[in-house]
Amino acid sequence: MEEKLYYLTIAGIDRYAGPGALRPGMRLIMKKEHTNPYDDEAIRICGPEGTLYGYAANSVHSVCRGTHSAGYLQHLFEETAECIVKFVSEDFAIALMKSE
């Protein structure tokens, strides 16, 4: 089966991780958050040690052009997946998820 690449926006890094916490090349864990009261498609983005860095963006106002929303990514993995940070801004980051 051919591996597919999906880009996502990590929103809220300024609120959760703080400035400078993310760097390109970091490997992070995407975890579905079924009990999120604000978004039933929420995907937490955490470090391997459990630190919350932000959430996969899921709004037309927060999903960067060329990236996929949390709602789109939901069907691509069971409960957790890995992503790699590619670009970091002050309040969001772009990461790459690989899927088969």
Sine and cosine of phi, psi and omega as CSV:
sin_phi,cos_phi,sin_psi,cos_psi,sin_omega,cos_omega
0.00,0.00,0.64,-0.77,-0.05,-1.00
-0.99,0.17,0.71,-0.71,0.04,-1.00
-0.97,0.25,0.70,-0.71,0.02,-1.00
-0.92,-0.40,0.51,-0.86,-0.03,-1.00
-0.93,-0.37,0.70,-0.71,0.00,-1.00
-0.75,-0.66,0.78,-0.63,0.06,-1.00
-0.99,-0.12,0.57,-0.82,0.03,-1.00
-0.68,-0.74,0.41,-0.91,0.09,-1.00
-0.99,-0.12,0.78,-0.62,0.13,-0.99
-0.99,-0.11,0.93,-0.37,-0.05,-1.00
-0.99,-0.12,0.43,-0.90,0.11,-0.99
0.99,0.15,0.25,0.97,-0.05,-1.00
-0.90,0.43,-0.44,0.90,0.04,-1.00
-0.94,0.34,-0.48,0.88,0.01,-1.00
-1.00,0.10,-0.60,0.80,-0.13,-0.99
-0.99,-0.13,-0.81,0.58,-0.11,-0.99
-1.00,0.00,-0.54,0.84,-0.06,-1.00
1.00,0.00,0.33,-0.94,-0.04,-1.00
-0.87,0.49,0.68,-0.74,0.06,-1.00
0.99,0.15,0.01,1.00,-0.05,-1.00
-0.96,0.27,-0.53,0.85,-0.01,-1.00
-0.98,-0.20,0.56,-0.83,0.05,-1.00
-0.66,-0.75,0.55,-0.83,0.06,-1.00
-0.82,0.58,0.66,-0.75,0.00,-1.00
0.99,-0.13,-0.24,0.97,0.02,-1.00
-0.91,0.41,0.66,-0.75,0.07,-1.00
-0.99,-0.14,0.82,-0.58,-0.05,-1.00
-0.83,-0.56,0.30,-0.95,-0.01,-1.00
-0.96,-0.28,0.77,-0.64,0.10,-0.99
-0.99,-0.14,0.80,-0.60,-0.03,-1.00
-0.73,-0.69,0.81,-0.59,0.04,-1.00
-0.89,0.45,0.68,-0.74,-0.01,-1.00
-0.89,-0.46,1.00,0.07,-0.10,-0.99
-0.91,0.42,-0.39,0.92,-0.08,-1.00
-0.99,-0.16,0.20,0.98,-0.01,-1.00
-0.91,0.41,0.84,-0.54,-0.06,-1.00
-0.96,0.27,-0.22,0.98,-0.07,-1.00
-0.97,-0.23,-0.39,0.92,-0.10,-1.00
-0.48,-0.88,0.93,-0.37,-0.02,-1.00
-0.97,0.25,-0.03,1.00,0.09,-1.00
-0.93,-0.38,0.30,0.95,-0.10,-1.00
-0.88,0.48,0.65,-0.76,0.09,-1.00
-0.78,-0.62,0.91,-0.42,0.06,-1.00
-0.96,0.26,0.58,-0.82,0.09,-1.00
-0.88,-0.47,0.92,-0.40,-0.09,-1.00
-0.79,-0.61,0.33,-0.94,0.15,-0.99
-0.99,0.17,0.22,-0.98,0.01,-1.00
-0.85,0.53,-0.44,0.90,-0.02,-1.00
-1.00,0.06,-0.04,1.00,0.06,-1.00
0.98,-0.20,-0.08,1.00,0.01,-1.00
-0.89,0.46,0.79,-0.61,0.03,-1.00
-0.98,0.19,0.84,-0.54,0.03,-1.00
-0.98,-0.20,-0.41,0.91,-0.02,-1.00
0.32,-0.95,-0.31,-0.95,-0.01,-1.00
-0.76,-0.65,0.48,-0.88,0.14,-0.99
-0.91,0.42,0.81,-0.58,-0.03,-1.00
-0.87,0.49,0.57,-0.82,-0.05,-1.00
-0.61,-0.79,0.42,0.91,-0.02,-1.00
-0.73,-0.68,0.51,-0.86,0.05,-1.00
-0.87,0.49,-0.35,0.94,0.00,-1.00
-1.00,0.07,-0.27,0.96,-0.06,-1.00
-0.86,-0.52,-0.29,0.96,0.00,-1.00
-0.99,0.16,0.89,-0.47,0.01,-1.00
-0.93,0.36,0.55,-0.84,0.03,-1.00
-0.83,0.56,0.72,-0.70,0.02,-1.00
1.00,0.01,-0.01,1.00,0.04,-1.00
-0.90,-0.43,0.24,-0.97,-0.04,-1.00
-0.97,-0.23,0.50,-0.87,0.02,-1.00
-0.99,0.17,0.27,-0.96,0.07,-1.00
-0.86,0.50,-0.62,0.78,0.02,-1.00
-0.87,0.50,-0.61,0.79,0.04,-1.00
-0.94,0.33,-0.68,0.73,-0.08,-1.00
-0.95,0.31,-0.40,0.91,-0.06,-1.00
-0.76,0.65,-0.66,0.75,-0.08,-1.00
-0.99,0.14,-0.04,1.00,-0.08,-1.00
-1.00,-0.01,-0.18,0.98,0.02,-1.00
-0.50,-0.87,0.32,-0.95,-0.04,-1.00
-0.94,0.33,-1.00,0.10,-0.01,-1.00
-0.88,-0.47,-0.57,0.82,0.00,-1.00
-0.70,-0.71,0.42,-0.91,0.07,-1.00
-0.47,-0.88,0.23,-0.97,0.02,-1.00
-0.95,-0.30,0.55,-0.83,0.15,-0.99
-0.70,-0.72,0.35,-0.94,-0.02,-1.00
-0.85,-0.53,0.80,-0.60,0.00,-1.00
-0.93,0.38,0.75,-0.66,0.00,-1.00
-0.92,-0.38,-0.55,0.83,-0.06,-1.00
-0.54,-0.84,0.64,-0.77,-0.02,-1.00
-0.78,-0.62,0.74,-0.67,0.11,-0.99
-0.90,-0.43,-0.12,-0.99,0.00,-1.00
-0.92,0.39,-0.64,0.77,-0.09,-1.00
-0.85,-0.53,0.03,1.00,0.08,-1.00
-0.48,-0.87,0.23,-0.97,0.08,-1.00
-0.65,-0.76,0.36,-0.93,0.10,-1.00
-0.93,-0.36,0.75,-0.66,0.00,-1.00
-0.77,-0.63,0.30,-0.95,-0.01,-1.00
-0.90,-0.43,0.78,-0.62,0.09,-1.00
-0.91,-0.40,0.70,-0.72,0.06,-1.00
-0.96,-0.28,0.64,-0.77,-0.01,-1.00
-0.60,-0.80,0.48,-0.88,0.04,-1.00
-0.98,-0.18,0.00,0.00,0.00,0.00
